[in-house]
Amino acid sequence: MQKPKHLQAGDKVAIVSLSRGMLGEELFIHKYHLAKQRLEEQYGLTVVAMPNALKGIDYLYRHPEARAQDLMDAFRDPQIKAVFNAIGGDDTIRLLPYIDFEVLRSNPKIFTGFSDTTTNHFMMRKAGLVSYYGLSVMNNWAEYVQINPYTKQSVDQILFHPVETLEIPCSDFCSYDSDKIWWGEEHMQEQTPRFPNTGYEILQGSGTVTGQLLGGCIDVFIDLLGTSLWPAAEEWKGKILLIETSESDMPEDVLLGLLRNLNAQGILKVLSGIIVGKPAFREKEEAYKEIYRQVVGFEAGREDLPILYNVNVGHAYPIGVFPLGLTYEISCERKSLRLMEPATASR
């Protein structure tokens, strides 16, 4: 997997809207201006919005080819060093017919986003590129008041100043979907409330395992199954599966069915570990644990497979940035997660 080079002050970065076109709507355009100002003033970057990124919900829904064109053009431009996706949604899979994988493969650069952007991360994987799960423009770069310290530290260590190995701590604070600050200019001075977090938990397994990270938002897996983006069972061998759930409050029976599908494909049989994002809803924390134990431990017969739970990824708050395609270590005894190589390449 090719790693892009790390970011530094003076770099040019692009903003794209590959899913729902919220960023260009009058109600939310302040989020674009906040993110642009922050990226330029705090990080010294030059920010450009790609031509279709701010055209709004209706236009971008009707023109998936325009969304894909922005992505392709951003990767073709040698001056652009990173591409940040605006927000998730529910139809990024519609871009697939318009993606030129050779363009992606020949122009490795940082790409971030989560949720429906899971589809784009699997596109990057097909092109042989490391990509960075997390960090959407509207959720993170434009977080009201300030980027929270957990996310900010992850941005620094992953995208700007990579180290040889990186311990990824569990945040000592958290909040849930019911605590979120609704987006609107009248709320820009309100900060997301923070509550004590419970730390990492090992649901099952023992010892220490390593593997390349592969996965994303499990809600989106349904869109990918049967397409050229979905890896065959043997491609999951030795991988650490990343799973997180969205703000749609997935019912337990849906999660159960999706995990059973992974088992039916043979994927759970060949993994080296699983990391699970902190649910966005308090009431799902315990219920989801039992489903993982049921399907992975009992139905798949993999009681040995380490499952690290309560990870700050995706729809959790706060979130870190997780390079996909790189090697991580899960230690069950230490209840720890470590990135075992530099997140980005040196200049």
C-alpha positions in Angstrom: 0.0 0.0 0.0 1.4 3.4 -1.0 1.6 6.1 1.8 1.2 9.7 0.9 3.6 12.3 2.2 2.9 14.1 5.5 1.4 17.6 5.5 3.3 20.7 6.3 2.6 24.5 6.4 2.4 25.9 2.8 0.7 22.8 1.4 -2.4 23.1 -0.8 -5.4 21.0 0.3 -8.8 20.4 -1.4 -12.3 20.1 -0.1 -14.7 17.8 -1.9 -18.3 16.8 -1.3 -18.5 13.1 -2.3 -21.7 12.3 -0.5 -24.5 14.6 0.7 -24.0 18.2 -0.5 -24.8 19.9 2.8 -21.6 22.0 2.8 -22.9 24.3 0.1 -26.3 24.9 1.6 -27.0 28.4 3.0 -27.7 26.9 6.4 -24.3 25.2 6.6 -21.9 27.3 4.5 -20.5 28.9 7.7 -19.0 25.5 8.4 -17.0 25.7 5.2 -15.7 29.2 6.1 -14.8 28.1 9.6 -12.9 25.1 8.4 -11.1 27.1 5.7 -10.1 29.8 8.2 -8.9 27.2 10.7 -6.9 25.2 8.2 -5.2 28.3 6.9 -4.6 30.2 10.1 -3.8 27.3 12.5 -2.1 24.9 10.1 -0.7 27.2 7.4 -2.4 25.3 4.6 -3.9 26.8 1.4 -7.5 25.6 1.0 -9.4 25.2 -2.2 -13.0 24.0 -2.7 -13.3 21.9 -5.8 -15.7 23.3 -8.4 -18.7 21.2 -7.4 -18.1 20.9 -3.7 -20.4 23.8 -2.7 -23.2 23.3 -5.2 -25.7 22.0 -2.6 -27.7 18.9 -1.8 -30.0 18.7 -4.9 -27.4 19.3 -7.5 -24.9 16.8 -6.1 -27.6 14.2 -5.6 -28.5 14.5 -9.3 -24.9 14.6 -10.5 -22.8 11.9 -8.9 -20.4 12.3 -11.9 -19.7 15.8 -10.8 -18.7 14.6 -7.3 -16.4 12.0 -8.9 -14.9 14.6 -11.2 -13.9 16.7 -8.2 -12.2 13.7 -6.7 -10.4 12.8 -9.9 -9.3 16.4 -10.6 -8.0 16.9 -7.0 -5.9 13.7 -7.3 -4.6 14.8 -10.7 -3.4 18.1 -9.4 0.2 17.7 -8.3 0.0 20.8 -6.1 -2.8 19.3 -4.0 -1.4 17.3 -1.1 -4.5 16.2 0.7 -8.2 15.8 0.0 -10.8 16.3 2.8 -14.3 15.1 2.3 -17.1 17.4 3.5 -19.5 15.0 5.2 -21.1 11.6 4.8 -24.6 10.7 3.5 -26.0 7.6 1.9 -25.1 7.3 -1.8 -21.4 7.5 -2.4 -21.6 4.1 -4.1 -23.1 6.0 -7.1 -19.7 7.4 -7.8 -18.2 4.0 -8.6 -18.8 4.0 -12.4 -16.9 7.4 -12.7 -13.7 6.5 -10.7 -10.4 6.2 -12.6 -8.4 3.9 -10.3 -5.2 4.5 -12.3 -5.4 8.3 -11.5 -5.7 7.4 -7.8 -2.9 4.9 -7.9 -0.5 7.3 -9.7 -1.1 10.2 -7.4 -1.0 9.1 -3.8 -2.1 11.8 -1.3 -3.9 12.1 2.0 -7.6 11.4 1.8 -9.9 11.7 4.9 -13.5 11.2 5.8 -15.8 8.7 7.5 -19.3 7.3 7.6 -20.6 7.0 3.9 -17.0 7.9 2.9 -16.2 4.3 3.8 -17.0 3.7 0.1 -14.3 6.1 -0.9 -11.8 4.4 1.4 -12.5 1.1 -0.2 -11.8 2.9 -3.6 -8.5 4.0 -2.2 -7.7 0.5 -1.1 -8.5 -0.9 -4.6 -6.1 1.7 -6.0 -3.4 0.5 -3.5 -3.4 3.6 -1.4 -3.3 4.1 2.4 -6.2 6.4 3.4 -7.2 8.0 6.7 -10.5 7.1 8.3 -12.0 10.0 10.2 -11.8 13.8 10.0 -14.6 15.2 7.9 -14.8 18.9 7.2 -18.1 19.6 8.8 -17.7 17.4 11.8 -14.1 17.9 12.7 -12.2 20.7 10.9 -15.3 22.9 11.6 -16.0 21.7 15.1 -17.6 24.7 17.0 -15.4 26.7 19.4 -12.3 24.6 18.7 -11.1 21.2 17.5 -11.2 19.1 20.7 -7.8 18.1 22.1 -8.1 14.4 21.3 -8.8 14.9 17.6 -6.3 17.7 17.4 -3.5 15.5 18.8 -4.4 12.7 16.4 -4.3 15.1 13.4 -0.8 16.3 14.5 0.6 12.8 15.0 -1.0 11.1 11.9 -1.0 13.8 9.2 1.7 16.3 10.1 4.4 14.7 12.4 4.3 10.9 12.1 6.5 8.8 14.4 7.9 5.2 14.1 5.2 3.7 16.4 2.3 5.4 17.9 0.3 4.4 21.0 -3.3 5.3 20.4 -5.0 6.1 23.7 -8.6 5.9 24.5 -10.0 9.4 25.1 -10.6 10.3 28.7 -13.8 12.1 27.7 -16.7 11.4 25.4 -20.3 12.4 24.5 -23.1 10.8 22.6 -25.5 11.7 19.8 -28.1 13.0 22.2 -25.5 15.5 23.5 -24.6 17.0 20.1 -24.8 20.7 19.3 -27.1 21.3 16.3 -25.4 23.0 13.4 -26.4 26.6 12.9 -24.6 29.9 13.1 -26.5 30.7 16.3 -24.7 27.7 18.0 -21.2 28.5 16.9 -20.1 29.5 20.4 -21.5 26.3 22.0 -19.1 23.5 22.7 -20.0 19.8 22.7 -20.4 18.6 26.3 -17.8 16.2 27.6 -18.3 13.3 30.1 -15.9 10.8 31.6 -15.1 7.9 29.2 -14.9 4.3 30.3 -11.6 3.3 28.5 -10.8 0.5 26.2 -12.5 -2.9 26.9 -11.5 -6.3 25.6 -14.7 -8.2 24.8 -12.8 -11.5 24.2 -9.5 -13.0 23.2 -6.0 -12.9 24.8 -2.4 -12.2 23.9 -1.1 -9.7 21.3 -2.1 -9.6 17.6 -1.0 -7.5 14.7 -2.6 -6.9 11.3 -3.3 -4.3 8.7 -6.5 -2.3 9.4 -9.4 -2.6 7.0 -13.0 -1.6 7.4 -15.1 1.4 8.3 -18.8 2.1 9.0 -20.6 -1.2 9.0 -23.8 0.5 7.8 -22.1 1.1 4.5 -20.9 -2.5 4.0 -24.4 -3.3 2.5 -23.6 -0.9 -0.4 -20.3 -2.5 -1.1 -21.2 -6.2 -1.0 -21.0 -7.7 -4.5 -19.2 -4.8 -6.0 -15.6 -4.7 -7.3 -14.7 -2.7 -4.1 -15.5 -5.5 -1.6 -12.5 -7.7 -0.8 -12.8 -11.5 -1.2 -12.5 -13.5 2.0 -8.9 -14.4 1.4 -8.0 -10.7 1.2 -9.1 -10.3 4.8 -6.7 -12.9 6.1 -4.6 -11.6 8.9 -6.3 -8.2 8.9 -7.7 -6.2 11.8 -11.3 -5.4 11.0 -12.5 -1.9 11.8 -16.2 -1.6 12.6 -18.1 1.5 13.7 -21.8 2.3 13.6 -23.5 5.5 12.4 -25.8 8.1 14.0 -28.8 6.2 12.5 -29.0 4.2 15.7 -28.6 0.7 14.2 -31.1 -1.8 15.7 -29.4 -4.8 17.4 -31.0 -7.2 14.9 -29.5 -5.3 11.9 -26.0 -5.5 13.5 -26.6 -9.2 14.2 -27.4 -9.8 10.5 -24.4 -7.8 9.2 -22.0 -9.7 11.4 -23.6 -13.0 10.4 -23.0 -12.0 6.8 -19.3 -11.4 7.5 -19.2 -14.9 9.1 -21.0 -16.5 6.1 -18.4 -15.0 3.8 -15.6 -16.6 5.8 -14.2 -13.2 6.9 -14.5 -13.8 10.7 -12.6 -17.0 10.3 -9.4 -15.4 8.9 -9.1 -12.1 10.9 -6.4 -11.5 13.4 -8.5 -9.0 15.4 -11.4 -6.5 15.5 -11.6 -3.0 16.8 -15.0 -1.5 17.4 -15.9 2.1 17.6 -17.7 3.5 20.6 -21.4 3.5 19.8 -23.0 6.9 19.3 -25.8 6.0 21.7 -25.4 5.2 25.4 -28.1 2.5 25.4 -26.4 0.5 22.6 -23.1 0.1 24.4 -24.0 -3.1 26.4 -26.4 -4.5 23.8 -23.8 -4.4 21.0 -21.2 -6.1 23.2 -23.4 -9.2 23.5 -24.0 -9.3 19.8 -20.2 -9.4 19.0 -19.7 -12.1 21.6 -22.6 -14.1 20.2 -21.7 -14.0 16.5 -17.9 -13.9 16.7 -17.3 -15.9 19.8 -20.1 -18.5 19.6 -21.5 -18.7 16.0 -18.2 -18.2 14.3 -16.3 -20.3 16.9 -13.7 -17.5 17.3 -13.5 -17.0 21.1 -9.8 -16.6 20.5 -10.3 -13.5 18.3 -9.4 -10.3 20.2 -12.1 -7.6 20.1 -11.1 -4.2 21.3 -14.2 -2.1 22.1 -14.9 1.6 22.8 -12.5 2.9 20.3 -12.6 6.7 19.4 -13.3 6.3 15.7 -16.0 7.5 13.3 -19.3 8.5 14.9 -17.9 8.4 18.4 -17.0 11.7 20.0 -14.2 12.6 20.1 -12.6 10.8 17.2 -9.0 10.1 16.0 -7.6 9.6 12.5 -7.0 6.0 11.6 -4.8 5.1 8.7 -6.3 2.2 6.8 -3.9 -0.3 5.2 -1.2 0.0 7.9 -0.2 -2.4 10.6 -1.6 -2.1 14.1 -1.1 -4.1 17.3 -3.9 -5.0 19.8 -2.6 -6.1 23.3 -5.4 -7.8 25.3 -3.4 -7.7 28.5 -2.6 -4.0 28.3 -5.9 -3.1 26.7 -4.0 -1.1 24.2 -3.9 -0.2 20.5 -0.7 0.8 18.7 0.1 1.9 15.1 3.3 -0.1 14.3 4.6 2.1 11.5 4.7 5.8 10.5 1.3 7.0 9.4 2.5 9.0 6.5 5.7 9.1 4.4 8.5 11.6 4.9 9.2 14.3 2.4 
